[in-house]
Amino acid sequence: MEHWKGKVAVVTGASSGIGEAIAESLVNIGMNVVGLARRLDRLEELKNKLKGKKGTFHPIKADLIKEEDIIAAFEWVEKNLGGIHILVNNAGIALQKSTIEATSTDLWRQLYNTNILALQICSREGIKSMKKHNIDDGYIINISSIVAHMSSVIPGMTSYCASKKAVNTISEGLRAELGQTNSKIRVTTISPGLVRTEILLPMGITIPPQVNALESADVAKVVEMLLQLPSHILLPEFVIRTVLDQTANHINK
């Protein structure tokens, strides 16, 4: 992991859950990590928690449904830290379980803007930064979900499932486009099963203690594993499940 020490990472949705765990992990290996999220107070708490670690955490308040916030954040990184080596597109939201008939357009717009459009804008700006600074070993990691691999859509979660399937498609497209230019920038999609995070709350899903679910730190460990691979090796996608995964049965309840 010495290769990444002192280099720059941007993590979206870093104020809680998977994003917070990944940001903490990257700081612990010595990176300069920029965390983007709406809740600045939570980002500041994480900054205080990580004082004295090998790397440094830089909190930036950004509402990822606003392109101007994303652009401003990437401009701050360029001005203060230089080129981006790692981009983790983690930010995502879920809606309360509801039918298409009963869901408002505004809620769909909020979900798709966060889960899809923000990921594309961040990827565009991240690739621009990597190419501008001739960062050949740049890495984009997109956090998707096990629902993107389910053969049938979960009733009441159509929009969320669609957004995560889109993340996988966008990631595949990024790899193809970068490959056409012989770029060495890697793109990997991580699709976790059930994870004990706040994103489940709007969906009305609670994970009983006896359910063998993932923790946010488990996903962060997979990110660490990916970063230890030689730069010529690419794992396009990584699906994470526990040994006794009960994802489908539990979400359908």
Helices and strands as residue ranges (DSSP letters): G 2-4, E 8-12, H 17-28, E 32-37, H 40-49, E 56-61, H 67-80, E 86-89, H 105-112, I 113-117, H 118-132, E 139-143, G 146-149, H 158-180, E 186-192, G 198-203, H 216-227, E 237-240, H 247-251
